[in-house]
Amino acid sequence: MIEFVLIAAIAVAVVLLLVLRPFFWQRAQAGPVQSQRRLNAQIYREQMERLDADLAAGTLAQSEYAETRAELQRRALDDTQEEDAALVLKTPRRTMLAVAFVLPVAAAALYAVIGTPAALSPQATAPAAAATPDMQQIEQMVAGLAKKLEADPSNLKGWAMLGQSYKVMGRNAEAEKAFDKAGAFLEGDAALLASYADVAASNAGGSFKGKPAMLIDKALKVNPAEPMALWLAGTVAMRDNDNRKALAYWQQLLPLLAPGSQDEQMLRGIIEEVRAKAGDAPGTAVAAATPQARPAAAATTPAASVTGTVTLDASLKSRLAAGDTLMVIARVPGTRMPVAVLRVPAAGLPMPFTLDDSLSMSPQALLSSAKEVEIEARISKSGQARAEPGDLISTVQTVKVGARGVTLAVASVRP
């Protein structure tokens, strides 16, 4: 607040100096000014001298000379009879004092009407600053939650929240342990079960055998239309060289994507490639979602989300290894704290993605609370949330929340 008052005072002082400057310097400026009548007389005198010189040189006839001289004498008589304008103003001290008083008062009143005086209060700005916590604050919040859960291990919902937080932060080992302790709370939540499966597969070096596969099956039993579980199930089938089973899962996923979006078109392309590997005829292309199914599919994608596809440049495919983790990160421009982070195995690129509030790291920093976000894709060897040298990265794009068909092309290596 002190800095604002000082800046405002300096600005008012500068404006007053500019406004009152003519009154301070008027006498100094008035000294060199000549009488207008004298200037006019000097001009006409010079014109008479040139007229006489032209007559003497023979370039001007006597009749023209007489007519021009009479006209100059008439104009000189008219101009030199006019009174000079007042050149010196009296210093209006009362006016100066009034201006010096009214201007700051008017500026303060205008700010009170159209400005935000409440913003000068530290108490008022504190909640705004807290509304967008940075990574350090998030880590402190997560550590605080972990400490509370150690004191109250029966809080199954808290363990599920901790597991999701650890997953987003890239702390997969701790995330899996937290999900283990969430126990029965996960049984009825397909999205959490799919996240649990994702973490377990990452900790197993990218393998879905055993626990991850069991969790994916549970998720699909709870909700057969859980997008992440369908995608993971298709990935498992592809790794088992069961192309037809992968097709079955991804065909179920297709109607859940935004109709006509680029991620829907991309998935169609993947399905066609898998069909070709399975030996199906080209004429058996995947049918478009029926008109009756499309409204329901659109309803599953909330407006406060961003959807698209992550692609990998052909020159970087040799760098991709089993166990690599793909992260799609969304941040509010100008902040470091993500509002949504999607973490999935990097196998099966190109890959469709959806970012929404279910992927947020904090209830105080939600994707739905932003108008636009910066999004990027990163393929990590370690699965850590922090970027590391050797990560495969895309360029950062700024998009509106609600954008569809965004393409994140992973095409460079982080130095």
N, C-alpha and C positions, 0 to 999 in steps of 0.2 A: 504493500500500500504506500509506503514511504517513497519508493522509487516512482510510482505513478504520480504522486503529488508533486515531486520535484520536476518531473518531465512536463507536467501540465503547467507548472509555474513558469518554467523557462519558455514554453511555447507562448503563453500569454504575454510575457515580457517582450518577446520578439515582435509579436503582433502590435503591441502598444508602441514600440519604437518605430515601426514602419508607419503606423497611423499618425503619430504625433510629429514625425520627422519634419514635415513642411513648416510647422510652427516654430521649431527650434532653429531651422536654417534659413528662414525666409529673409531675414535682414541681410545676411551674408550674400544671398543670391540676388537681392534687389540692387546692390551697389553698382555692378557693371552695366545694368540695363540703360540704354540711351533713350532719349525722348523720341517718340514715333514721328512727331512733326519734323524734327531735325533730320531724321533719316529720310523722310519723303523729300524734303527740300534738297538734300545732297544728291538724291537720285535724279531729280529733275534738272539740277544744275549740270550734272554730268551729261544728261541727254541734250541739253542746250549746246554744250561745248561740242559734242559730236555733230550736231546739226550745223553749227557754224563752220566746222572743219569741212563738212561735205559741200557746203556752198562755196567755200574758198577753193576747193579742189575742182570745182566744176562738175561734180557728179550729181548735183541736185539743182533743178531749175529754180529761178527766183520765186515763181508762183507757188511751187510745192513747198519751198522753204518757208514762205510767209504763212501758208495754211497750217503746216505742221507746227511752226513756232507758236501760232495763236492757240492751237489745241493744247500744247504742253503748258502754256501759261494759264489756260483755263483750269486744267486738271490740278496744277500746282496750287492755284488759289483755293480750290475746293478742299484739297487734302490738308493743307497747312492751317486751315481754319478750324479743323476738328480738335477737340480737347484730348489730351493724353489720358489713357486709362490709368487708374490708380495702380501704382507699382509696389507700394508698400502697404502691407496689411498690419493692422495693430494686433498684437499678441493677445488672443482671447483666452486668458487664464482660466476663466470659469468653464469655458468649453473643454479645455484640456483636462481639467480636474474631473469633469463629468464623464468624459470618455474613459479616463483612467479608472474610474469607479464602475461605470456601467458595463464595460466590456468583460471583465472577469466575472462579474455577477451573472451576466447573461450567459456566458459560457458554462458556468456551473449549473445554472437552471436548465439549460438545454441538455446537458449530460444527464441530469436527474430525470428528465422526461423521456429521452430516447436512448439513454445509455443503460448500463447495468451496474448501478452503485453497489448492489449486494455482492458483486464479484470481488470488491475490494476487501471484503471480510475474509480473513484466513479460515474462519470456521466454515464459510460458505464454499471455499475452494477445496477444502480437504476431502469432502465426499467425492467430488469430481475426479480428484487425483487418484482416489482409491478405487474408482470405478473401472480403471484399466490397469490392473496389477501387472508388474513385469515378471519375468521368469523367476527372479530371486524370491519375490513375494509368493509366487505359486509354489515354489519348492518349500518355503516356510510353512505355507498352509497345508501342504501334503504331509510335511514332517509333523505338524501339529495334529493332523488327523490320525497319523500312524501312532503317535504317542497316546492319544485318547483311546484308540482301539486296543492297545496293549493293556490299558487299564480296564477296558470293557470289551473283552473278546467275543461276547455274545451278540454284538451289534453286527449282524450279518449284512445288512444294507450298507453299513459303513465300510466293511471289507470289500464289498463289490465296487463301491465308489473309489476306494483306494487302489484296487486292482486296475480300474479303468484309467485312473490318473497316472499310475506307474506306466501303464501301456503307452499312453500318449507321450510320456516323458522319455520313452525308450528304455526304461528299466525293466526289461522283460522278466528277469529272474524274480525280482520282487513282486512284479505284477502277477505272475503265476502263483506265488505263495499266497498273495492276498485273495486271489480268486479261489484258491483251495479252501481258505478259511470262510469264504462267503457261503459255501455249502449249499443248503437247500434254497437260499434266496435266489440263486441263479436258475433254478429248475424251471421257473415259469417265464423267464425272459430270454427270448431267442437271440436278441441282439447281444446281450451279455455273454451268452453261451458261445456265440460265434467269435466274440472278442477273446474269450478264454481259449478257444481252439486256436486262434491266430497266434496268441502268445505262446501256447504250448508247442506249436509247430516251430516257431522261431527258436525256442530254447532247445528244440530237438534237432537243430541244424537244418531246418526246412522240411523235415520229414513229418508226414501226416499220419503215420502208422500208429496204431494204439490209441492213446488218450485223445489226440486232436481229432481223429476220425470219429471217435465215440461222441465227443462233444458236438461235432457238426451234425451227427445223426440226431442227437437230443434237440438241438436248435431247430432242425427241420420238423421234428415231431411237434414241438411247441407251436411253430409258425412255419408252415411249408412255403410261405412267400417271403421269408426273411432274405433280403438281397445278398448280404454278405455271406450267409450260410450257403446259399445257392451257388454263388461264385466259387467259394472254397470247395464245395462238394464237386463241382465240375473240374476244378484244378486237381483234386485228389484222383478223380477218374482218369484224367489225362495222364497223370504220372503213372497210373496203373495200366496205361495203354488201352483203356476201355473207352474208345472214342464215342460209342453209341450212348454209354451212360453219361458221359460229359455233355453230349448233345441234349440228353433228356433234361439235365439240370439247367443248362443255359437256355433252353427253349422256355422253361418255366420263368427264368429271369427276364427274358426279353420283354414280355408285356408289362413288367414293372418299371421299365425305363420310360422316360418322357417320350411320347410319340413324336417321331420325326426328328428327334435330337441326334446329334453326332454320335453320342455314346450308343444309342440304339442302332444306328447304321454301322458303327464299328463292331458291335457284338454280332450283327448279322454277317459281317465279313468274316469274323472268326468262326462262326458256326458253319459258313460255307466252306472254309478251309478244312474244318474238321470233317464235314460231310465228304469232302473229296478224299481225305485220308481213309475214311471208313468205307470208301468204294461206292457211295451212293451216286446215282445219276445226277448230272447237273440240273435236270428238270425238277428234282425234288427239293428245290430251294425252300428255305424256311418261309412259311406263310406269314403275311403281315398280321398284326393283331387285329382282331375283328372290331368293327365299330362299337359293338357292345362292350368289349373289354377295354377299349382305349380310355373312356372317362374314368373307369376305376383305376387304371394304371396311373393316369395323370394325378388322381387324388392322393396316390401314395407318395408323391414327390412334393413336399411342402414348398410354399413360395419362398420361405426364408432358407434357401439352400442354393448351392452351386453344383452343377453337374457337368461332366465332360469326360475326356479320355486322355490317358497317359500313353504316349508312344515312345519308343526307343529307337534312336538312330541306328541304322544298320552297321555303322562303323564301330559302335560300342557294344554290340551283342556279344562279342568275344570276352568282354570284361564282366558280363553278368554270370554269377555263380549261384549254385544252390545255397539257400539260406540267406540270400540278400533280401533286404527289406525295402519296400517302396513306401515312401511317406509323401502325402499330399498335404500341404500346410497352407492355412489361410490366416492372414493377419490384417488388422486395420492399418491403413497406410500411416506411416510415421511412428508405429509402435513395434515392440519386439515380441510382445506376448501373443501367441497364437489364439485365435478364436475357434479354430477347428483343426484337428490333425487326424488324418486317416493313415493307418499303418496296416499293410497287408504284405504277404509274400510277393516278391518281385517276379515270380514265375508267371508266364502267360501273357506278357505284353504283346500288343496293346491291351489296355485294361480300362474299363469304364469306372468312374468314381462319382460319389455323391458326398458332398460336405454339408452337414447340418448341425443343429444344436446337440445332437446325441454324441458328437465328436468333440465337444468343447472341453477345455481343461478346467474351467471354473464357471459356476453359475453367474459370476459377475462379469464374465467376458464371453458373451454368446454371439454366434454368427448372426442371429436374427436381430440383434441390437445395432448392427452396422448397416450402412447404406451401400458401401462398396468395400472390397477387400483386395489385398494383394495375395495371389496364390502362386505356389511353385511346387514342383515335384522333385524328389531327391531319392536316389537309390543308395542305401547305406550298407556297407559290409558288416558293421558292428551292430546296427539297429539302434544306435544312440540318437537321442533327440537333437544333440548339437551337431552341426555340420563338421565334417572332418575331411582332411586332404584325401583325395582319391574317390570321394563320393561322385556319383553321376548325377548331374543336375540339369534342370530346365531353366529357361529365363523366367523372371518374375513378371506376372501379368496382373494388371489392375482391372477388376471386373465388378459389375453391379451384383449385389446379392439378389439371387433369383435368375442369374444367367444360366443359360443352357448351351450345350454343345461346345464347351471350352476345350481346346486342345493344348495340352502341356507336352511339348516335345523335349524329351531328355536327350540332349545332343552335345554335352560338354562334360569335362572332368574338372572337379574342383581342385585347384592347385594347392 
